[in-house]
Amino acid sequence: MVVLGSKVLSLDEVYRVLFDGEELSLEEAALQQVSENYEFLKTFAAKKLIYGINTGFGPMAQYRISESDTHQLQYNLIRSHSSGAGKFMSPLLTKGLMIARLSSFMQAHSGVHPEVVNLLKDLINKDVYPCVCEHGGVGASGDLVQLAHLALVLIGEGEVVYEDKIRPTAEVFLQLGLKPMGVHVREGLAVINGTSAMTGVALVNIIEAKKLLGWSCILSSMINEVVEAFDDHLSKELNAVKRHEGQNKVAAAMRNILKDSKMIRHRPDHFYKELEEEIFKDKVQEYYSLRCVPQVLGPIYDTLVHAEQIVVQELNSVSDNPVVDHHQENVFHGGNFHGDYISLEMDKVKIAITKLSMLSERQLNYLMNDKLNHKFPPFMNLGKLGLNFGMQGIQFTATSTVAENQTLSFPMYIHSIPNNNDNQDIVSMGCNAALMTNRVIENAYEVLAIQVMTMLQAVDYLNCHERLSSFSHRIYSEVRAIFPKFIEDSPKYKDAKKIKEYLLQHDPAIVW
């Protein structure tokens, strides 16, 4: 059970709810603070002009709303802004969104009735996923459109995904005995005003990107093994004089993966002695995609560490407006809904993961190109050259997918378009950034799956599986169980999909 309340919610706890099926509970003391915050706002708002309670919204905030219309105002806001387009977010991303919104409300600065947090908790625990459109939010008053679709479900309207089917919310609520939230003071604005859609997607992105980095370390280690590379470019001594944490963490992880390999070579045994040859058959130094892995993946490691810090801070923040402070007995108007923190980090992450996919594609190309490796048949073809094609066809998929990542890596953070009658004159596009990053990560898994297929074919071509490190041998055996060695040509799209699912479902368990 993961408890939300006075303690900071960690990424590990989010992981347990998202992937391990752990349920959420709400700390009683924190719930009491939510209740006190609501009661304060209800009293404080009487006879005062407070944005979004007795005023219109955005550029229409100059219009006073009569007391008799204040509840209808909140419903109008929710219904009018439930206007997204495109595909629905996946249940996983939507669950992340709900966790982020609940965490923000549990800070007790949003003035919501306690029934809101209890209903959100129940939806998460019962795996009821609001249908939230991908397109719509500009990330300035927060993720208004995406969160409006959440709010629509909270008031018992719209649709949800439950037990893998899209169904009317009212029907599922009736089945599960759930009661829609009521509007008491500002529940409509409170739910839709914030960064929780981009933050929820960002949480999933960080989790899956960290796992992806681990797999890239493993595959980079294995390619160094199968080509019998020298060990000094991974050495502690070489990397320690470059004072970046990420580079040294990656090099240490690769040394750990390869510690009992019988294929990695020690340079002094081959070159640090008197030699008579004028031209060496062995490459004195490997290509950059093999030799510079710590320098390429190191910045990616550091980027993910910083991004996790920022995203977790946002997860544990109050991200709506105005902020209701019952301790200071005041309501503060400002811009905590602005999504620049998440937008910038997601742009950094998608650039980093695109570079990771580029490294994978170059390593893949090295294995495929016999003129580069001088070790394997063209396209890792274990059949008859000319008649069979090996991995030739699926290499196109890897190349195409990396090219898409490169284009998707254009930053959203600097792509502000003023809107809302220029009230929102500079915006973050944070949800777009997070969703595009999610696609880049998904693409990168597809590229690495193709690299895995090729790597295993290389191991079998050399018949060297018994000389691999114990770590590499375990990966080889696990994947070969779902993807047997092949010689004759056959469609490979189902194999690639199976291996992608394997990579997503298995934590590489590297100790950083």
C-alpha positions as CSV (number, residue, x, y, z in Angstrom):
1,M,0.0,0.0,0.0
2,V,1.4,3.4,-1.0
3,V,0.3,6.2,1.4
4,L,-0.3,9.7,0.1
5,G,0.0,12.5,2.7
6,S,2.6,14.4,4.6
7,K,5.5,12.4,3.0
8,V,7.0,13.2,-0.4
9,L,5.8,10.7,-3.0
10,S,8.7,9.0,-4.7
11,L,9.2,7.7,-8.2
12,D,9.6,4.2,-6.8
13,E,6.2,4.5,-5.1
14,V,4.6,5.7,-8.4
15,Y,6.2,2.7,-10.1
16,R,4.6,0.3,-7.6
17,V,1.2,1.8,-8.3
18,L,1.6,1.9,-12.0
19,F,3.3,-1.4,-12.7
20,D,3.0,-3.6,-9.6
21,G,-0.7,-3.0,-8.9
22,E,-0.2,-1.6,-5.4
23,E,-3.1,0.4,-4.1
24,L,-3.1,3.9,-2.8
25,S,-4.4,5.0,0.6
26,L,-4.8,8.6,2.0
27,E,-3.2,9.5,5.2
28,E,-5.8,10.6,7.8
29,A,-3.9,13.7,8.9
30,A,-3.4,14.9,5.4
31,L,-7.1,14.3,4.6
32,Q,-7.9,16.4,7.6
33,Q,-5.8,19.2,6.1
34,V,-7.7,18.9,2.8
35,S,-11.0,19.2,4.7
36,E,-9.7,22.2,6.7
37,N,-8.5,23.9,3.5
38,Y,-11.9,23.4,1.9
39,E,-13.8,24.7,4.9
40,F,-11.5,27.8,5.0
41,L,-12.1,28.6,1.4
42,K,-15.9,28.2,1.7
43,T,-15.9,30.8,4.5
44,F,-13.2,33.0,3.1
45,A,-14.8,33.3,-0.4
46,A,-18.0,34.9,1.0
47,K,-18.3,38.6,0.0
48,K,-14.8,38.5,-1.7
49,L,-13.9,38.6,-5.4
50,I,-11.8,35.4,-6.1
51,Y,-10.9,34.3,-9.5
52,G,-12.8,31.2,-10.7
53,I,-15.3,31.2,-7.9
54,N,-17.4,34.3,-8.6
55,T,-15.7,35.5,-11.8
56,G,-15.5,34.2,-15.3
57,F,-12.3,32.5,-16.5
58,G,-9.3,33.7,-18.5
59,P,-10.0,36.9,-20.4
60,M,-13.6,36.9,-19.1
61,A,-12.4,37.2,-15.5
62,Q,-13.7,40.8,-15.5
63,Y,-17.2,39.4,-15.4
64,R,-18.8,38.9,-12.0
65,I,-20.8,35.7,-11.6
66,S,-23.9,35.9,-9.4
67,E,-24.0,33.6,-6.3
68,S,-26.9,31.7,-7.8
69,D,-24.7,30.7,-10.9
70,T,-21.4,29.8,-9.2
71,H,-22.1,26.1,-9.1
72,Q,-23.3,26.1,-12.8
73,L,-20.1,28.0,-13.7
74,Q,-17.9,25.1,-12.6
75,Y,-20.0,22.6,-14.6
76,N,-19.9,24.9,-17.6
77,L,-16.1,25.1,-17.4
78,I,-15.7,21.3,-17.2
79,R,-18.1,20.6,-20.1
80,S,-16.9,23.4,-22.4
81,H,-13.2,22.4,-22.0
82,S,-13.8,18.7,-22.6
83,S,-12.9,19.4,-26.2
84,G,-9.8,17.3,-26.9
85,A,-9.0,15.5,-30.1
86,G,-6.8,12.6,-31.4
87,K,-6.3,9.3,-29.8
88,F,-7.0,8.6,-26.1
89,M,-4.0,8.4,-23.8
90,S,-3.2,4.8,-22.9
91,P,-4.5,3.6,-19.5
92,L,-0.9,3.7,-18.2
93,L,-0.4,7.3,-19.0
94,T,-3.9,8.2,-17.7
95,K,-3.1,6.4,-14.4
96,G,0.0,8.5,-14.1
97,L,-2.1,11.6,-14.7
98,M,-4.5,10.7,-12.0
99,I,-1.7,9.9,-9.5
100,A,-0.2,13.3,-10.2
101,R,-3.5,15.2,-9.8
102,L,-4.3,13.4,-6.5
103,S,-0.8,14.1,-5.2
104,S,-1.3,17.8,-5.9
105,F,-4.7,17.9,-4.2
106,M,-3.2,16.1,-1.1
107,Q,-0.9,19.1,-0.6
108,A,-4.1,20.8,0.8
109,H,-3.8,24.1,-1.1
110,S,-6.6,23.6,-3.7
111,G,-9.8,24.2,-1.8
112,V,-11.4,21.0,-3.0
113,H,-13.9,19.0,-1.0
114,P,-12.5,15.7,0.4
115,E,-14.8,13.7,-1.7
116,V,-12.7,14.7,-4.8
117,V,-9.5,13.0,-3.4
118,N,-11.4,10.0,-2.2
119,L,-13.0,9.5,-5.6
120,L,-9.7,9.9,-7.4
121,K,-8.1,7.3,-5.1
122,D,-11.0,4.9,-5.8
123,L,-10.7,5.3,-9.6
124,I,-6.9,4.6,-9.4
125,N,-7.4,1.6,-7.1
126,K,-10.2,0.1,-9.2
127,D,-8.4,0.6,-12.5
128,V,-11.0,2.9,-14.0
129,Y,-9.4,5.1,-16.6
130,P,-11.0,8.3,-17.9
131,C,-10.9,8.7,-21.7
132,V,-8.4,11.6,-22.0
133,C,-7.6,12.9,-25.5
134,E,-3.9,13.4,-26.4
135,H,-4.5,16.7,-28.2
136,G,-5.7,19.9,-26.6
137,G,-3.6,21.3,-23.8
138,V,-1.1,24.1,-24.3
139,G,0.3,23.7,-20.7
140,A,-0.1,27.3,-19.5
141,S,-3.2,27.3,-17.4
142,G,-2.0,23.8,-17.0
143,D,-3.4,20.9,-19.0
144,L,-6.8,22.4,-19.2
145,V,-8.3,20.2,-22.0
146,Q,-6.8,16.9,-20.8
147,L,-7.8,17.6,-17.2
148,A,-11.3,18.7,-18.2
149,H,-11.8,15.1,-19.6
150,L,-10.7,13.9,-16.1
151,A,-13.2,16.3,-14.5
152,L,-15.9,15.2,-16.8
153,V,-15.6,11.7,-15.5
154,L,-15.4,12.9,-11.9
155,I,-18.8,14.5,-12.3
156,G,-20.1,11.2,-13.6
157,E,-20.2,12.1,-17.3
158,G,-18.1,11.1,-20.4
159,E,-16.5,7.7,-20.9
160,V,-13.9,5.5,-19.2
161,V,-11.9,2.5,-20.0
162,Y,-12.8,-0.3,-17.6
163,E,-11.8,-3.9,-18.0
164,D,-10.3,-3.0,-21.5
165,K,-13.6,-1.6,-22.8
166,I,-14.8,2.0,-23.4
167,R,-18.0,2.4,-21.4
168,P,-20.1,5.3,-20.2
169,T,-18.9,6.7,-16.9
170,A,-22.3,6.6,-15.3
171,E,-22.7,2.9,-16.1
172,V,-19.3,2.0,-14.5
173,F,-19.9,4.2,-11.5
174,L,-23.3,2.5,-10.9
175,Q,-21.6,-1.0,-11.2
176,L,-18.8,-0.1,-8.8
177,G,-20.9,1.9,-6.4
178,L,-19.0,5.1,-7.0
179,K,-20.6,8.5,-6.4
180,P,-19.7,11.4,-8.7
181,M,-18.1,14.4,-7.1
182,G,-20.3,17.4,-6.4
183,V,-19.4,21.1,-7.0
184,H,-19.0,22.9,-3.7
185,V,-16.9,25.9,-4.3
186,R,-14.3,25.6,-7.1
187,E,-14.0,21.9,-7.9
188,G,-14.2,22.4,-11.6
189,L,-11.4,24.9,-11.9
190,A,-9.3,23.0,-9.3
191,V,-9.4,19.8,-11.3
192,I,-8.7,21.2,-14.7
193,N,-6.1,23.9,-13.6
194,G,-2.7,22.3,-13.3
195,T,0.2,20.4,-14.8
196,S,-0.9,16.9,-13.9
197,A,-1.4,15.5,-17.4
198,M,2.2,16.4,-18.5
199,T,3.5,15.3,-15.1
200,G,1.7,12.0,-15.2
201,V,3.1,11.2,-18.7
202,A,6.5,12.4,-17.6
203,L,6.6,10.0,-14.7
204,V,6.0,7.1,-17.0
205,N,8.6,8.5,-19.4
206,I,11.3,8.7,-16.7
207,I,10.6,5.1,-15.6
208,E,10.7,3.7,-19.1
209,A,13.7,5.8,-20.2
210,K,15.8,4.7,-17.2
211,K,15.1,1.1,-18.1
212,L,15.9,1.8,-21.7
213,L,19.3,3.2,-20.7
214,G,20.0,0.0,-18.8
215,W,19.3,-2.0,-21.9
216,S,21.5,0.2,-24.0
217,C,24.3,-0.4,-21.5
218,I,23.8,-4.2,-21.8
219,L,23.7,-4.2,-25.6
220,S,26.7,-1.9,-25.8
221,S,28.6,-4.3,-23.5
222,M,27.5,-7.3,-25.6
223,I,28.7,-5.8,-28.9
224,N,32.0,-5.1,-27.3
225,E,32.1,-8.8,-26.3
226,V,31.2,-10.3,-29.7
227,V,33.8,-8.2,-31.6
228,E,36.4,-9.0,-28.9
229,A,37.1,-5.3,-28.1
230,F,39.8,-4.2,-25.8
231,D,38.9,-3.4,-22.2
232,D,40.7,-0.1,-21.5
233,H,38.0,2.2,-22.9
234,L,35.8,0.9,-20.0
235,S,38.5,1.1,-17.4
236,K,38.0,2.9,-14.1
237,E,41.3,4.7,-14.7
238,L,40.5,6.1,-18.1
239,N,37.0,7.3,-17.2
240,A,37.9,8.7,-13.7
241,V,39.9,11.5,-15.3
242,K,36.7,12.7,-17.0
243,R,34.7,14.0,-14.0
244,H,31.2,13.4,-15.1
245,E,29.1,11.1,-12.9
246,G,27.1,9.7,-15.8
247,Q,30.1,8.6,-17.7
248,N,31.7,6.9,-14.7
249,K,28.4,5.2,-13.8
250,V,28.0,3.8,-17.3
251,A,31.6,2.6,-17.5
252,A,31.2,0.9,-14.1
253,A,27.9,-0.7,-15.2
254,M,29.6,-2.1,-18.3
255,R,32.5,-3.4,-16.4
256,N,30.1,-5.1,-14.1
257,I,28.3,-6.7,-17.0
258,L,31.5,-7.9,-18.6
259,K,33.5,-8.8,-15.4
260,D,33.7,-12.6,-16.2
261,S,33.6,-12.4,-20.0
262,K,36.1,-14.6,-21.8
263,M,35.9,-12.5,-24.9
264,I,36.9,-9.0,-23.9
265,R,40.7,-8.5,-24.5
266,H,43.3,-6.8,-22.3
267,R,45.4,-4.4,-24.4
268,P,48.8,-5.1,-22.8
269,D,48.5,-8.7,-23.8
270,H,48.3,-7.8,-27.5
271,F,50.0,-4.4,-28.1
272,Y,52.1,-3.5,-25.2
273,K,55.0,-5.7,-26.3
274,E,57.6,-5.7,-29.1
275,L,55.8,-6.2,-32.4
276,E,57.3,-6.8,-35.8
277,E,54.3,-6.2,-38.1
278,E,54.2,-3.0,-40.1
279,I,50.4,-3.3,-40.7
280,F,48.2,-4.7,-37.9
281,K,45.3,-6.9,-38.7
282,D,43.6,-5.9,-35.4
283,K,42.1,-2.5,-35.1
284,V,44.2,-0.5,-32.6
285,Q,41.0,1.3,-31.5
286,E,37.4,0.4,-32.1
287,Y,34.8,2.5,-33.9
288,Y,33.3,5.3,-31.7
289,S,29.9,3.5,-31.4
290,L,31.8,0.8,-29.4
291,R,34.6,2.8,-27.8
292,C,32.8,5.9,-26.7
293,V,29.7,4.4,-25.1
294,P,30.4,5.9,-21.6
295,Q,30.9,9.3,-23.2
296,V,27.6,8.9,-25.2
297,L,25.4,7.3,-22.6
298,G,26.9,9.3,-19.7
299,P,25.1,12.5,-20.6
300,I,21.9,10.6,-21.0
301,Y,22.3,9.2,-17.5
302,D,22.9,12.7,-16.1
303,T,19.9,14.0,-18.0
304,L,17.6,11.4,-16.6
305,V,18.8,12.0,-13.1
306,H,18.1,15.7,-13.3
307,A,14.7,15.1,-15.1
308,E,13.6,12.7,-12.4
309,Q,14.4,15.3,-9.7
310,I,12.3,18.0,-11.5
311,V,9.4,15.7,-12.3
312,V,9.2,14.3,-8.7
313,Q,9.3,17.9,-7.4
314,E,6.4,18.8,-9.7
315,L,4.5,15.7,-8.6
316,N,4.7,16.9,-5.0
317,S,3.8,20.5,-5.8
318,V,0.6,22.5,-5.9
319,S,0.1,23.3,-9.5
320,D,-3.3,25.0,-9.8
321,N,-4.5,28.6,-9.4
322,P,-5.3,30.4,-7.2
323,V,-3.5,28.8,-4.2
324,V,-5.6,28.4,-1.1
325,D,-3.5,28.8,2.0
326,H,-5.6,28.1,5.2
327,H,-2.5,28.4,7.3
328,Q,-1.9,32.0,6.3
329,E,-5.7,32.5,5.9
330,N,-5.2,33.9,2.4
331,V,-5.8,33.1,-1.3
332,F,-2.9,33.8,-3.6
333,H,-3.3,34.4,-7.4
334,G,-0.4,33.5,-9.6
335,G,0.8,31.0,-12.2
336,N,1.7,27.7,-10.6
337,F,-0.2,26.0,-13.4
338,H,2.5,26.9,-15.9
339,G,4.3,23.8,-17.3
340,D,7.7,25.1,-18.3
341,Y,9.6,22.9,-15.8
342,I,8.1,19.7,-17.2
343,S,8.2,20.9,-20.8
344,L,11.9,21.7,-20.7
345,E,12.8,18.4,-19.0
346,M,10.8,16.4,-21.4
347,D,12.5,18.1,-24.4
348,K,15.9,17.2,-22.8
349,V,14.8,13.6,-22.3
350,K,13.5,13.1,-25.8
351,I,16.8,14.5,-27.3
352,A,18.8,12.2,-25.0
353,I,16.7,9.1,-25.9
354,T,16.9,10.0,-29.6
355,K,20.7,10.0,-29.2
356,L,20.5,6.6,-27.5
357,S,18.5,5.3,-30.4
358,M,21.1,6.7,-32.8
359,L,23.8,4.8,-30.9
360,S,21.8,1.7,-31.2
361,E,21.4,2.1,-34.9
362,R,25.1,2.7,-35.4
363,Q,26.0,-0.4,-33.4
364,L,23.4,-2.3,-35.4
365,N,24.9,-1.1,-38.7
366,Y,28.3,-2.1,-37.5
367,L,27.1,-5.7,-37.0
368,M,25.3,-5.7,-40.4
369,N,28.2,-4.3,-42.5
370,D,30.9,-6.9,-43.1
371,K,33.1,-4.2,-44.6
372,L,33.2,-2.5,-41.2
373,N,33.3,-5.5,-38.8
374,H,35.3,-8.0,-40.9
375,K,33.9,-10.7,-38.7
376,F,30.2,-11.4,-39.7
377,P,28.4,-12.2,-42.9
378,P,26.5,-9.3,-44.6
379,F,23.3,-8.4,-42.7
380,M,24.0,-11.2,-40.2
381,N,22.8,-13.6,-42.8
382,L,23.3,-17.1,-41.5
383,G,21.8,-18.7,-44.6
384,K,23.0,-18.7,-48.2
385,L,24.4,-15.4,-49.3
386,G,22.3,-13.9,-52.2
387,L,19.5,-16.4,-51.7
388,N,18.7,-15.5,-48.1
389,F,18.5,-12.0,-46.5
390,G,19.1,-12.4,-42.8
391,M,18.4,-9.1,-41.0
392,Q,18.5,-6.9,-44.1
393,G,14.8,-6.2,-44.3
394,I,14.3,-5.2,-40.6
395,Q,17.3,-2.9,-40.7
396,F,15.2,-0.5,-42.7
397,T,12.7,-0.4,-39.9
398,A,15.4,0.6,-37.4
399,T,16.8,3.3,-39.7
400,S,13.3,4.7,-40.4
401,T,12.4,4.8,-36.7
402,V,15.5,6.6,-35.7
403,A,14.9,9.2,-38.4
404,E,11.4,9.7,-36.9
405,N,13.0,10.2,-33.5
406,Q,15.3,12.8,-34.9
407,T,12.4,14.8,-36.3
408,L,10.3,14.4,-33.1
409,S,13.2,15.9,-31.1
410,F,12.4,19.5,-32.2
411,P,11.8,21.2,-28.8
412,M,8.2,22.1,-27.8
413,Y,9.5,24.3,-24.9
414,I,10.3,27.1,-27.4
415,H,7.2,26.6,-29.5
416,S,4.9,28.9,-27.7
417,I,1.8,30.2,-29.6
418,P,-0.3,32.8,-27.8
419,N,-4.0,32.0,-27.5
420,N,-7.0,32.5,-25.2
421,N,-7.4,36.1,-26.6
422,D,-3.7,36.6,-25.8
423,N,-4.4,36.1,-22.1
424,Q,-2.1,33.0,-22.4
425,D,0.6,34.9,-24.3
426,I,3.4,32.6,-23.4
427,V,2.8,28.9,-22.9
428,S,4.8,25.7,-22.2
429,M,3.3,23.1,-24.6
430,G,4.3,20.7,-21.8
431,C,1.8,17.9,-22.5
432,N,2.8,17.9,-26.1
433,A,6.4,17.7,-25.1
434,A,5.7,14.8,-22.7
435,L,3.6,12.8,-25.2
436,M,6.2,13.3,-28.0
437,T,8.9,12.1,-25.5
438,N,6.7,9.0,-24.8
439,R,6.6,8.3,-28.5
440,V,10.4,8.7,-28.9
441,I,10.9,6.3,-26.0
442,E,8.5,3.8,-27.6
443,N,10.4,4.1,-30.9
444,A,13.7,3.6,-29.1
445,Y,12.5,0.3,-27.7
446,E,11.6,-0.9,-31.2
447,V,15.1,0.0,-32.4
448,L,16.7,-1.8,-29.5
449,A,14.6,-4.9,-30.1
450,I,16.0,-5.1,-33.6
451,Q,19.5,-4.7,-32.2
452,V,18.8,-7.6,-29.8
453,M,17.8,-9.9,-32.6
454,T,20.9,-9.1,-34.5
455,M,23.2,-9.5,-31.5
456,L,21.8,-13.0,-30.8
457,Q,22.4,-14.0,-34.4
458,A,26.0,-12.8,-34.1
459,V,26.5,-14.9,-31.0
460,D,25.2,-18.0,-32.8
461,Y,27.3,-17.3,-35.9
462,L,30.4,-17.3,-33.7
463,N,29.1,-20.1,-31.5
464,C,30.5,-18.1,-28.6
465,H,27.6,-18.1,-26.0
466,E,29.7,-20.2,-23.6
467,R,32.4,-17.4,-23.7
468,L,30.0,-14.6,-22.9
469,S,29.9,-13.1,-19.4
470,S,27.3,-14.7,-17.1
471,F,25.2,-11.5,-17.4
472,S,25.2,-11.6,-21.2
473,H,24.6,-15.3,-21.3
474,R,21.5,-14.9,-19.1
475,I,20.1,-12.3,-21.5
476,Y,21.0,-14.5,-24.5
477,S,19.2,-17.5,-23.0
478,E,16.1,-15.6,-22.0
479,V,15.6,-13.9,-25.4
480,R,16.4,-17.1,-27.3
481,A,13.6,-18.7,-25.5
482,I,11.1,-16.4,-27.3
483,F,13.2,-15.8,-30.5
484,P,15.0,-18.9,-31.7
485,K,18.0,-18.8,-34.1
486,F,16.9,-18.5,-37.7
487,I,18.5,-19.3,-41.0
488,E,15.7,-19.3,-43.5
489,D,13.8,-16.1,-44.2
490,S,10.5,-15.5,-42.5
491,P,8.5,-12.4,-41.4
492,K,10.2,-10.7,-38.5
493,Y,7.6,-8.2,-37.3
494,K,6.1,-10.5,-34.7
495,D,9.5,-11.4,-33.4
496,A,10.4,-7.7,-33.0
497,K,7.2,-7.1,-31.2
498,K,7.8,-10.0,-28.7
499,I,11.3,-8.8,-28.0
500,K,10.1,-5.2,-27.5
501,E,7.6,-6.5,-24.9
502,Y,10.4,-8.4,-23.2
503,L,12.5,-5.3,-22.9
504,L,9.6,-3.3,-21.6
505,Q,8.6,-5.9,-19.0
506,H,12.0,-6.8,-17.7
507,D,14.1,-4.5,-15.6
508,P,17.7,-4.9,-16.7
509,A,18.7,-4.7,-13.0
510,I,22.0,-2.9,-13.5
511,V,23.4,-1.5,-10.3
512,W,24.4,2.0,-11.1
